[in-house]
Amino acid sequence: MTKKRIIRNAVRCKSCLAIIESKTTHDITFCSCGKVGVDGGHDYLRRVGSLEDYEELTEWVSM
Ligand SMILES: [Zn+2]
């Protein structure tokens, strides 16, 4: 079984076009219009806001 690890926890807000990235576990970051947020750093993906409001930019690497 292959384990995957998050190397980049990021989204782009479709409203303000800001790219936001959560770099550490409890680092919750919001875009400039406040519609979407990311959290979880490299441990898990947590999203604030609606799926249709952002574009997923997360990158994974296989261990
Ligand atoms: Zn925004």
N, CA, C, O and the ligand as a Tripos MOL2 file, in Angstrom:
@<TRIPOS>MOLECULE
protein
  253   251    64     0     0
PROTEIN
NO_CHARGES

@<TRIPOS>ATOM
      1 N           0.8380   -1.1970    0.0000 N.3       1 MET1
      2 CA          0.0000    0.0000    0.0000 C.3       1 MET1
      3 C           0.8760    1.2520    0.0000 C.2       1 MET1
      4 O           1.8670    1.3340    0.7250 O.2       1 MET1
      5 N           0.5010    2.1920   -0.8010 N.am      2 THR2
      6 CA          1.2730    3.4250   -0.8910 C.3       2 THR2
      7 C           0.6600    4.4930    0.0070 C.2       2 THR2
      8 O          -0.5370    4.7730   -0.0470 O.2       2 THR2
      9 N           1.5020    5.0640    0.8130 N.am      3 LYS3
     10 CA          1.0250    6.1810    1.6440 C.3       3 LYS3
     11 C           1.2760    7.4840    0.9080 C.2       3 LYS3
     12 O           2.2910    7.6600    0.2350 O.2       3 LYS3
     13 N           0.3360    8.3780    1.0520 N.am      4 LYS4
     14 CA          0.5110    9.6790    0.4190 C.3       4 LYS4
     15 C           0.6280   10.7640    1.4760 C.2       4 LYS4
     16 O           0.0310   10.7000    2.5500 O.2       4 LYS4
     17 N           1.4020   11.7310    1.1290 N.am      5 ARG5
     18 CA          1.6420   12.8310    2.0650 C.3       5 ARG5
     19 C           1.3620   14.1570    1.3590 C.2       5 ARG5
     20 O           1.6690   14.3370    0.1800 O.2       5 ARG5
     21 N           0.7800   15.0610    2.1070 N.am      6 ILE6
     22 CA          0.4870   16.3910    1.5580 C.3       6 ILE6
     23 C           1.7780   17.2030    1.5360 C.2       6 ILE6
     24 O           2.4360   17.3480    2.5670 O.2       6 ILE6
     25 N           2.1390   17.7260    0.3880 N.am      7 ILE7
     26 CA          3.3060   18.6210    0.3590 C.3       7 ILE7
     27 C           2.8870   20.0790    0.1580 C.2       7 ILE7
     28 O           3.6660   20.9980    0.4130 O.2       7 ILE7
     29 N           1.6520   20.2790   -0.3010 N.am      8 ARG8
     30 CA          1.1720   21.6500   -0.4490 C.3       8 ARG8
     31 C          -0.3270   21.6540   -0.2010 C.2       8 ARG8
     32 O          -1.0780   20.9810   -0.9050 O.2       8 ARG8
     33 N          -0.7580   22.4020    0.7880 N.am      9 ASN9
     34 CA         -2.1650   22.4800    1.1690 C.3       9 ASN9
     35 C          -2.6620   23.8650    0.7640 C.2       9 ASN9
     36 O          -2.5560   24.8200    1.5330 O.2       9 ASN9
     37 N          -3.2060   23.9640   -0.4540 N.am     10 ALA10
     38 CA         -3.5210   25.2920   -0.9860 C.3      10 ALA10
     39 C          -4.7540   25.2680   -1.8850 C.2      10 ALA10
     40 O          -5.0720   24.2500   -2.5000 O.2      10 ALA10
     41 N          -5.4310   26.3940   -1.9470 N.am     11 VAL11
     42 CA         -6.5450   26.5860   -2.8840 C.3      11 VAL11
     43 C          -6.4460   27.9810   -3.4940 C.2      11 VAL11
     44 O          -5.7380   28.8490   -2.9850 O.2      11 VAL11
     45 N          -7.1760   28.1770   -4.6030 N.am     12 ARG12
     46 CA         -7.3300   29.5100   -5.1720 C.3      12 ARG12
     47 C          -8.7940   29.9050   -5.0580 C.2      12 ARG12
     48 O          -9.6780   29.1750   -5.5030 O.2      12 ARG12
     49 N          -9.0420   31.0520   -4.4640 N.am     13 CYS13
     50 CA        -10.4010   31.5620   -4.3520 C.3      13 CYS13
     51 C         -10.8770   32.0400   -5.7190 C.2      13 CYS13
     52 O         -10.1680   32.7760   -6.4040 O.2      13 CYS13
     53 N         -12.0790   31.6220   -6.1140 N.am     14 LYS14
     54 CA        -12.6080   32.0270   -7.4170 C.3      14 LYS14
     55 C         -13.1520   33.4520   -7.4010 C.2      14 LYS14
     56 O         -13.3650   34.0430   -8.4600 O.2      14 LYS14
     57 N         -13.3760   34.0040   -6.2200 N.am     15 SER15
     58 CA        -13.8860   35.3760   -6.1440 C.3      15 SER15
     59 C         -12.7750   36.4140   -6.2110 C.2      15 SER15
     60 O         -12.8250   37.3270   -7.0360 O.2      15 SER15
     61 N         -11.7660   36.2800   -5.3430 N.am     16 CYS16
     62 CA        -10.7110   37.2970   -5.3070 C.3      16 CYS16
     63 C          -9.4240   36.8100   -5.9730 C.2      16 CYS16
     64 O          -8.4650   37.5720   -6.0910 O.2      16 CYS16
     65 N          -9.3950   35.5390   -6.4130 N.am     17 LEU17
     66 CA         -8.2730   34.9300   -7.1300 C.3      17 LEU17
     67 C          -7.0020   34.8060   -6.2840 C.2      17 LEU17
     68 O          -5.9240   34.5410   -6.8160 O.2      17 LEU17
     69 N          -7.1280   34.9960   -4.9860 N.am     18 ALA18
     70 CA         -5.9670   34.8250   -4.1120 C.3      18 ALA18
     71 C          -5.6620   33.3440   -3.9500 C.2      18 ALA18
     72 O          -6.5690   32.5200   -3.8320 O.2      18 ALA18
     73 N          -4.3690   33.0150   -3.9470 N.am     19 ILE19
     74 CA         -3.9350   31.6600   -3.6320 C.3      19 ILE19
     75 C          -3.5300   31.6520   -2.1690 C.2      19 ILE19
     76 O          -2.6710   32.4240   -1.7430 O.2      19 ILE19
     77 N          -4.1630   30.7660   -1.4010 N.am     20 ILE20
     78 CA         -3.8630   30.7080    0.0270 C.3      20 ILE20
     79 C          -3.3640   29.3140    0.3600 C.2      20 ILE20
     80 O          -3.7970   28.3210   -0.2240 O.2      20 ILE20
     81 N          -2.4490   29.2630    1.3080 N.am     21 GLU21
     82 CA         -1.8010   28.0040    1.6490 C.3      21 GLU21
     83 C          -1.6800   27.8890    3.1660 C.2      21 GLU21
     84 O          -1.3130   28.8470    3.8470 O.2      21 GLU21
     85 N          -1.9940   26.7010    3.6810 N.am     22 SER22
     86 CA         -1.8110   26.4200    5.1070 C.3      22 SER22
     87 C          -0.5040   25.6710    5.2770 C.2      22 SER22
     88 O          -0.3340   24.5780    4.7360 O.2      22 SER22
     89 N           0.4210   26.2540    6.0290 N.am     23 LYS23
     90 CA          1.7670   25.6860    6.1110 C.3      23 LYS23
     91 C           2.0060   24.8400    7.3460 C.2      23 LYS23
     92 O           2.8850   23.9790    7.3470 O.2      23 LYS23
     93 N           1.2340   25.0750    8.3980 N.am     24 THR24
     94 CA          1.3860   24.2530    9.5950 C.3      24 THR24
     95 C           0.0130   23.7850   10.0580 C.2      24 THR24
     96 O          -1.0100   24.2860    9.5930 O.2      24 THR24
     97 N          -0.0050   22.8210   10.9770 N.am     25 THR25
     98 CA         -1.2360   22.1290   11.3440 C.3      25 THR25
     99 C          -2.3800   23.0490   11.7640 C.2      25 THR25
    100 O          -3.5180   22.8560   11.3350 O.2      25 THR25
    101 N          -2.0890   24.0350   12.5890 N.am     26 HIS26
    102 CA         -3.1880   24.8950   13.0460 C.3      26 HIS26
    103 C          -3.1140   26.2850   12.4220 C.2      26 HIS26
    104 O          -3.5890   27.2680   12.9920 O.2      26 HIS26
    105 N          -2.5110   26.3410   11.2470 N.am     27 ASP27
    106 CA         -2.3590   27.6020   10.5280 C.3      27 ASP27
    107 C          -3.5590   27.7740    9.6090 C.2      27 ASP27
    108 O          -3.5350   27.3390    8.4580 O.2      27 ASP27
    109 N          -4.6150   28.4130   10.1230 N.am     28 ILE28
    110 CA         -5.7860   28.6430    9.2760 C.3      28 ILE28
    111 C          -5.6230   29.9770    8.5750 C.2      28 ILE28
    112 O          -5.4120   31.0130    9.2060 O.2      28 ILE28
    113 N          -5.7270   29.9270    7.2460 N.am     29 THR29
    114 CA         -5.4690   31.1000    6.4160 C.3      29 THR29
    115 C          -6.6880   31.3730    5.5450 C.2      29 THR29
    116 O          -7.2280   30.4560    4.9280 O.2      29 THR29
    117 N          -7.1180   32.6100    5.4920 N.am     30 PHE30
    118 CA         -8.2480   32.9920    4.6430 C.3      30 PHE30
    119 C          -7.7640   33.8450    3.4820 C.2      30 PHE30
    120 O          -6.7370   34.5170    3.5680 O.2      30 PHE30
    121 N          -8.5320   33.8040    2.3870 N.am     31 CYS31
    122 CA         -8.2280   34.6710    1.2520 C.3      31 CYS31
    123 C          -8.6320   36.1010    1.5860 C.2      31 CYS31
    124 O          -9.2290   36.3630    2.6310 O.2      31 CYS31
    125 N          -8.2970   37.0240    0.6850 N.am     32 SER32
    126 CA         -8.5330   38.4330    1.0210 C.3      32 SER32
    127 C         -10.0180   38.8010    1.0670 C.2      32 SER32
    128 O         -10.3830   39.7450    1.7680 O.2      32 SER32
    129 N         -10.8850   38.0870    0.3420 N.am     33 CYS33
    130 CA        -12.3200   38.4000    0.4360 C.3      33 CYS33
    131 C         -13.0010   37.6100    1.5600 C.2      33 CYS33
    132 O         -14.1550   37.8830    1.8900 O.2      33 CYS33
    133 N         -12.3070   36.6480    2.1430 N.am     34 GLY34
    134 CA        -12.8250   35.9240    3.2990 C.3      34 GLY34
    135 C         -13.8020   34.7950    2.9920 C.2      34 GLY34
    136 O         -14.3850   34.2240    3.9130 O.2      34 GLY34
    137 N         -13.9910   34.4610    1.7220 N.am     35 LYS35
    138 CA        -14.9430   33.4070    1.3550 C.3      35 LYS35
    139 C         -14.4250   32.0070    1.6290 C.2      35 LYS35
    140 O         -15.1900   31.1180    2.0050 O.2      35 LYS35
    141 N         -13.1400   31.8120    1.4440 N.am     36 VAL36
    142 CA        -12.5740   30.4780    1.6390 C.3      36 VAL36
    143 C         -11.3570   30.5230    2.5560 C.2      36 VAL36
    144 O         -10.6330   31.5170    2.6130 O.2      36 VAL36
    145 N         -11.1560   29.4290    3.2640 N.am     37 GLY37
    146 CA        -10.0060   29.3060    4.1380 C.3      37 GLY37
    147 C          -9.4450   27.9000    4.0560 C.2      37 GLY37
    148 O         -10.1470   26.9550    3.6970 O.2      37 GLY37
    149 N          -8.1570   27.7740    4.3980 N.am     38 VAL38
    150 CA         -7.5120   26.4600    4.4420 C.3      38 VAL38
    151 C          -6.8560   26.2720    5.7980 C.2      38 VAL38
    152 O          -6.4270   27.2310    6.4390 O.2      38 VAL38
    153 N          -6.7860   25.0210    6.2190 N.am     39 ASP39
    154 CA         -6.2030   24.6830    7.5160 C.3      39 ASP39
    155 C          -5.6580   23.2610    7.4200 C.2      39 ASP39
    156 O          -6.0290   22.5020    6.5240 O.2      39 ASP39
    157 N          -4.7800   22.9130    8.3440 N.am     40 GLY40
    158 CA         -4.3000   21.5330    8.4200 C.3      40 GLY40
    159 C          -2.8490   21.3550    8.0470 C.2      40 GLY40
    160 O          -2.2660   20.3060    8.3220 O.2      40 GLY40
    161 N          -2.2520   22.3550    7.4280 N.am     41 GLY41
    162 CA         -0.8450   22.2500    7.0570 C.3      41 GLY41
    163 C          -0.5870   21.0210    6.2130 C.2      41 GLY41
    164 O          -1.2820   20.7700    5.2280 O.2      41 GLY41
    165 N           0.4340   20.2440    6.6120 N.am     42 HIS42
    166 CA          0.7800   19.0490    5.8430 C.3      42 HIS42
    167 C           0.1980   17.7870    6.4720 C.2      42 HIS42
    168 O           0.5320   16.6780    6.0530 O.2      42 HIS42
    169 N          -0.6670   17.9430    7.4710 N.am     43 ASP43
    170 CA         -1.2280   16.7780    8.1660 C.3      43 ASP43
    171 C          -2.6110   16.3790    7.6720 C.2      43 ASP43
    172 O          -2.9000   15.1890    7.5500 O.2      43 ASP43
    173 N          -3.4530   17.3320    7.3910 N.am     44 TYR44
    174 CA         -4.8010   17.0310    6.8950 C.3      44 TYR44
    175 C          -5.3070   18.2430    6.1320 C.2      44 TYR44
    176 O          -4.7520   19.3360    6.2420 O.2      44 TYR44
    177 N          -6.3740   18.0380    5.3510 N.am     45 LEU45
    178 CA         -6.9510   19.1320    4.5780 C.3      45 LEU45
    179 C          -8.2560   19.5630    5.2250 C.2      45 LEU45
    180 O          -9.1850   18.7640    5.3490 O.2      45 LEU45
    181 N          -8.3290   20.7880    5.6270 N.am     46 ARG46
    182 CA         -9.5820   21.3210    6.1180 C.3      46 ARG46
    183 C          -9.9000   22.5580    5.2920 C.2      46 ARG46
    184 O          -9.0420   23.4110    5.0640 O.2      46 ARG46
    185 N         -11.1580   22.6380    4.8460 N.am     47 ARG47
    186 CA        -11.5650   23.7460    3.9990 C.3      47 ARG47
    187 C         -12.7020   24.5090    4.6480 C.2      47 ARG47
    188 O         -13.5980   23.9160    5.2490 O.2      47 ARG47
    189 N         -12.6600   25.8180    4.5240 N.am     48 VAL48
    190 CA        -13.7580   26.6640    4.9580 C.3      48 VAL48
    191 C         -14.3470   27.2800    3.6970 C.2      48 VAL48
    192 O         -13.6180   27.8080    2.8570 O.2      48 VAL48
    193 N         -15.6740   27.2120    3.5680 N.am     49 GLY49
    194 CA        -16.3060   27.7590    2.3740 C.3      49 GLY49
    195 C         -16.8760   26.6580    1.5100 C.2      49 GLY49
    196 O         -16.7470   25.4800    1.8430 O.2      49 GLY49
    197 N         -17.5040   27.0210    0.4060 N.am     50 SER50
    198 CA        -18.1580   26.0530   -0.4670 C.3      50 SER50
    199 C         -17.2110   25.5600   -1.5450 C.2      50 SER50
    200 O         -16.3420   26.2910   -2.0220 O.2      50 SER50
    201 N         -17.4040   24.2860   -1.9210 N.am     51 LEU51
    202 CA        -16.5840   23.6690   -2.9700 C.3      51 LEU51
    203 C         -16.5310   24.4910   -4.2450 C.2      51 LEU51
    204 O         -15.4840   24.5860   -4.8850 O.2      51 LEU51
    205 N         -17.6640   25.0890   -4.6180 N.am     52 GLU52
    206 CA        -17.7050   25.8340   -5.8780 C.3      52 GLU52
    207 C         -17.0180   27.1930   -5.7780 C.2      52 GLU52
    208 O         -16.8720   27.8850   -6.7860 O.2      52 GLU52
    209 N         -16.5960   27.5840   -4.5810 N.am     53 ASP53
    210 CA        -15.9510   28.8900   -4.4090 C.3      53 ASP53
    211 C         -14.4390   28.8520   -4.5660 C.2      53 ASP53
    212 O         -13.7960   29.9000   -4.6170 O.2      53 ASP53
    213 N         -13.8580   27.6430   -4.6440 N.am     54 TYR54
    214 CA        -12.3970   27.5930   -4.7620 C.3      54 TYR54
    215 C         -11.9580   26.4990   -5.7200 C.2      54 TYR54
    216 O         -12.7000   25.5690   -6.0370 O.2      54 TYR54
    217 N         -10.7180   26.6530   -6.1670 N.am     55 GLU55
    218 CA        -10.0710   25.6570   -7.0200 C.3      55 GLU55
    219 C          -8.9830   24.9830   -6.1900 C.2      55 GLU55
    220 O          -8.1420   25.6560   -5.5940 O.2      55 GLU55
    221 N          -9.0020   23.6710   -6.1560 N.am     56 GLU56
    222 CA         -8.0650   22.9110   -5.3230 C.3      56 GLU56
    223 C          -6.6640   22.9070   -5.9370 C.2      56 GLU56
    224 O          -6.5040   22.5780   -7.1120 O.2      56 GLU56
    225 N          -5.6620   23.2690   -5.1550 N.am     57 LEU57
    226 CA         -4.2790   23.2970   -5.6580 C.3      57 LEU57
    227 C          -3.3620   22.3870   -4.8530 C.2      57 LEU57
    228 O          -2.1380   22.4580   -4.9610 O.2      57 LEU57
    229 N          -3.9700   21.5420   -4.0550 N.am     58 THR58
    230 CA         -3.1730   20.6900   -3.1710 C.3      58 THR58
    231 C          -2.3230   19.7000   -3.9650 C.2      58 THR58
    232 O          -2.7670   19.1260   -4.9600 O.2      58 THR58
    233 N          -1.0930   19.5180   -3.4970 N.am     59 GLU59
    234 CA         -0.1840   18.5480   -4.1210 C.3      59 GLU59
    235 C           0.1630   17.4710   -3.0940 C.2      59 GLU59
    236 O           0.3970   17.7360   -1.9150 O.2      59 GLU59
    237 N           0.1830   16.2410   -3.6110 N.am     60 TRP60
    238 CA          0.5040   15.0780   -2.7800 C.3      60 TRP60
    239 C           1.7620   14.4270   -3.3200 C.2      60 TRP60
    240 O           2.0940   14.5570   -4.4980 O.2      60 TRP60
    241 N           2.4570   13.7230   -2.4340 N.am     61 VAL61
    242 CA          3.5950   12.9330   -2.8830 C.3      61 VAL61
    243 C           3.4380   11.5260   -2.2870 C.2      61 VAL61
    244 O           2.9880   11.3750   -1.1510 O.2      61 VAL61
    245 N           3.8040   10.5230   -3.0450 N.am     62 SER62
    246 CA          3.7510    9.1550   -2.5500 C.3      62 SER62
    247 C           4.9730    8.8710   -1.7140 C.2      62 SER62
    248 O           6.0830    9.2630   -2.0750 O.2      62 SER62
    249 N           4.7810    8.1920   -0.6000 N.am     63 MET63
    250 CA          5.9010    7.8550    0.2840 C.3      63 MET63
    251 C           6.5140    6.5330   -0.1640 C.2      63 MET63
    252 O           7.4740    6.0610    0.4440 O.2      63 MET63
    253 ZN        -11.5070   35.2120   -1.8530 Zn       64 ZN64
@<TRIPOS>BOND
     1     1     2 1
     2     2     3 1
     3     3     4 2
     4     3     5 am
     5     5     6 1
     6     6     7 1
     7     7     8 2
     8     7     9 am
     9     9    10 1
    10    10    11 1
    11    11    12 2
    12    11    13 am
    13    13    14 1
    14    14    15 1
    15    15    16 2
    16    15    17 am
    17    17    18 1
    18    18    19 1
    19    19    20 2
    20    19    21 am
    21    21    22 1
    22    22    23 1
    23    23    24 2
    24    23    25 am
    25    25    26 1
    26    26    27 1
    27    27    28 2
    28    27    29 am
    29    29    30 1
    30    30    31 1
    31    31    32 2
    32    31    33 am
    33    33    34 1
    34    34    35 1
    35    35    36 2
    36    35    37 am
    37    37    38 1
    38    38    39 1
    39    39    40 2
    40    39    41 am
    41    41    42 1
    42    42    43 1
    43    43    44 2
    44    43    45 am
    45    45    46 1
    46    46    47 1
    47    47    48 2
    48    47    49 am
    49    49    50 1
    50    50    51 1
    51    51    52 2
    52    51    53 am
    53    53    54 1
    54    54    55 1
    55    55    56 2
    56    55    57 am
    57    57    58 1
    58    58    59 1
    59    59    60 2
    60    59    61 am
    61    61    62 1
    62    62    63 1
    63    63    64 2
    64    63    65 am
    65    65    66 1
    66    66    67 1
    67    67    68 2
    68    67    69 am
    69    69    70 1
    70    70    71 1
    71    71    72 2
    72    71    73 am
    73    73    74 1
    74    74    75 1
    75    75    76 2
    76    75    77 am
    77    77    78 1
    78    78    79 1
    79    79    80 2
    80    79    81 am
    81    81    82 1
    82    82    83 1
    83    83    84 2
    84    83    85 am
    85    85    86 1
    86    86    87 1
    87    87    88 2
    88    87    89 am
    89    89    90 1
    90    90    91 1
    91    91    92 2
    92    91    93 am
    93    93    94 1
    94    94    95 1
    95    95    96 2
    96    95    97 am
    97    97    98 1
    98    98    99 1
    99    99   100 2
   100    99   101 am
   101   101   102 1
   102   102   103 1
   103   103   104 2
   104   103   105 am
   105   105   106 1
   106   106   107 1
   107   107   108 2
   108   107   109 am
   109   109   110 1
   110   110   111 1
   111   111   112 2
   112   111   113 am
   113   113   114 1
   114   114   115 1
   115   115   116 2
   116   115   117 am
   117   117   118 1
   118   118   119 1
   119   119   120 2
   120   119   121 am
   121   121   122 1
   122   122   123 1
   123   123   124 2
   124   123   125 am
   125   125   126 1
   126   126   127 1
   127   127   128 2
   128   127   129 am
   129   129   130 1
   130   130   131 1
   131   131   132 2
   132   131   133 am
   133   133   134 1
   134   134   135 1
   135   135   136 2
   136   135   137 am
   137   137   138 1
   138   138   139 1
   139   139   140 2
   140   139   141 am
   141   141   142 1
   142   142   143 1
   143   143   144 2
   144   143   145 am
   145   145   146 1
   146   146   147 1
   147   147   148 2
   148   147   149 am
   149   149   150 1
   150   150   151 1
   151   151   152 2
   152   151   153 am
   153   153   154 1
   154   154   155 1
   155   155   156 2
   156   155   157 am
   157   157   158 1
   158   158   159 1
   159   159   160 2
   160   159   161 am
   161   161   162 1
   162   162   163 1
   163   163   164 2
   164   163   165 am
   165   165   166 1
   166   166   167 1
   167   167   168 2
   168   167   169 am
   169   169   170 1
   170   170   171 1
   171   171   172 2
   172   171   173 am
   173   173   174 1
   174   174   175 1
   175   175   176 2
   176   175   177 am
   177   177   178 1
   178   178   179 1
   179   179   180 2
   180   179   181 am
   181   181   182 1
   182   182   183 1
   183   183   184 2
   184   183   185 am
   185   185   186 1
   186   186   187 1
   187   187   188 2
   188   187   189 am
   189   189   190 1
   190   190   191 1
   191   191   192 2
   192   191   193 am
   193   193   194 1
   194   194   195 1
   195   195   196 2
   196   195   197 am
   197   197   198 1
   198   198   199 1
   199   199   200 2
   200   199   201 am
   201   201   202 1
   202   202   203 1
   203   203   204 2
   204   203   205 am
   205   205   206 1
   206   206   207 1
   207   207   208 2
   208   207   209 am
   209   209   210 1
   210   210   211 1
   211   211   212 2
   212   211   213 am
   213   213   214 1
   214   214   215 1
   215   215   216 2
   216   215   217 am
   217   217   218 1
   218   218   219 1
   219   219   220 2
   220   219   221 am
   221   221   222 1
   222   222   223 1
   223   223   224 2
   224   223   225 am
   225   225   226 1
   226   226   227 1
   227   227   228 2
   228   227   229 am
   229   229   230 1
   230   230   231 1
   231   231   232 2
   232   231   233 am
   233   233   234 1
   234   234   235 1
   235   235   236 2
   236   235   237 am
   237   237   238 1
   238   238   239 1
   239   239   240 2
   240   239   241 am
   241   241   242 1
   242   242   243 1
   243   243   244 2
   244   243   245 am
   245   245   246 1
   246   246   247 1
   247   247   248 2
   248   247   249 am
   249   249   250 1
   250   250   251 1
   251   251   252 2
@<TRIPOS>SUBSTRUCTURE
     1 MET1         2 RESIDUE 1 A MET
     2 THR2         6 RESIDUE 1 A THR
     3 LYS3        10 RESIDUE 1 A LYS
     4 LYS4        14 RESIDUE 1 A LYS
     5 ARG5        18 RESIDUE 1 A ARG
     6 ILE6        22 RESIDUE 1 A ILE
     7 ILE7        26 RESIDUE 1 A ILE
     8 ARG8        30 RESIDUE 1 A ARG
     9 ASN9        34 RESIDUE 1 A ASN
    10 ALA10       38 RESIDUE 1 A ALA
    11 VAL11       42 RESIDUE 1 A VAL
    12 ARG12       46 RESIDUE 1 A ARG
    13 CYS13       50 RESIDUE 1 A CYS
    14 LYS14       54 RESIDUE 1 A LYS
    15 SER15       58 RESIDUE 1 A SER
    16 CYS16       62 RESIDUE 1 A CYS
    17 LEU17       66 RESIDUE 1 A LEU
    18 ALA18       70 RESIDUE 1 A ALA
    19 ILE19       74 RESIDUE 1 A ILE
    20 ILE20       78 RESIDUE 1 A ILE
    21 GLU21       82 RESIDUE 1 A GLU
    22 SER22       86 RESIDUE 1 A SER
    23 LYS23       90 RESIDUE 1 A LYS
    24 THR24       94 RESIDUE 1 A THR
    25 THR25       98 RESIDUE 1 A THR
    26 HIS26      102 RESIDUE 1 A HIS
    27 ASP27      106 RESIDUE 1 A ASP
    28 ILE28      110 RESIDUE 1 A ILE
    29 THR29      114 RESIDUE 1 A THR
    30 PHE30      118 RESIDUE 1 A PHE
    31 CYS31      122 RESIDUE 1 A CYS
    32 SER32      126 RESIDUE 1 A SER
    33 CYS33      130 RESIDUE 1 A CYS
    34 GLY34      134 RESIDUE 1 A GLY
    35 LYS35      138 RESIDUE 1 A LYS
    36 VAL36      142 RESIDUE 1 A VAL
    37 GLY37      146 RESIDUE 1 A GLY
    38 VAL38      150 RESIDUE 1 A VAL
    39 ASP39      154 RESIDUE 1 A ASP
    40 GLY40      158 RESIDUE 1 A GLY
    41 GLY41      162 RESIDUE 1 A GLY
    42 HIS42      166 RESIDUE 1 A HIS
    43 ASP43      170 RESIDUE 1 A ASP
    44 TYR44      174 RESIDUE 1 A TYR
    45 LEU45      178 RESIDUE 1 A LEU
    46 ARG46      182 RESIDUE 1 A ARG
    47 ARG47      186 RESIDUE 1 A ARG
    48 VAL48      190 RESIDUE 1 A VAL
    49 GLY49      194 RESIDUE 1 A GLY
    50 SER50      198 RESIDUE 1 A SER
    51 LEU51      202 RESIDUE 1 A LEU
    52 GLU52      206 RESIDUE 1 A GLU
    53 ASP53      210 RESIDUE 1 A ASP
    54 TYR54      214 RESIDUE 1 A TYR
    55 GLU55      218 RESIDUE 1 A GLU
    56 GLU56      222 RESIDUE 1 A GLU
    57 LEU57      226 RESIDUE 1 A LEU
    58 THR58      230 RESIDUE 1 A THR
    59 GLU59      234 RESIDUE 1 A GLU
    60 TRP60      238 RESIDUE 1 A TRP
    61 VAL61      242 RESIDUE 1 A VAL
    62 SER62      246 RESIDUE 1 A SER
    63 MET63      250 RESIDUE 1 A MET
    64 ZN64       253 GROUP 0 **** ****
